Amino acid sequence: MKTIYDIQQLLKRFGTVIYIGDRVADLELMEEELKELYKSQLIETKDYQTALLILRQEIQALKEMRKI
């Protein structure tokens, strides 16, 4: 798993498609969905950690761009 697209495909396997229209909100909602999947033991720890890292980096980058 290397991209946001990979995370979207992972979520899609569990029937979750997220699109609100606000990229940061979309990513934050993806993070919440991943947490629920992990708590339910439906995804591996490594996948969870990797996905969270990717999402948080993207969220941080988008928030930084909005400040400029």
Secondary structure, DSSP 4 states (H G I P E B T S, - for coil): --SHHHHHHHHHHTT-----S-HHHHHHHHHHHHHHHHHTT-S-HHHHHHHHHHHHHHHHHHHHHHH-
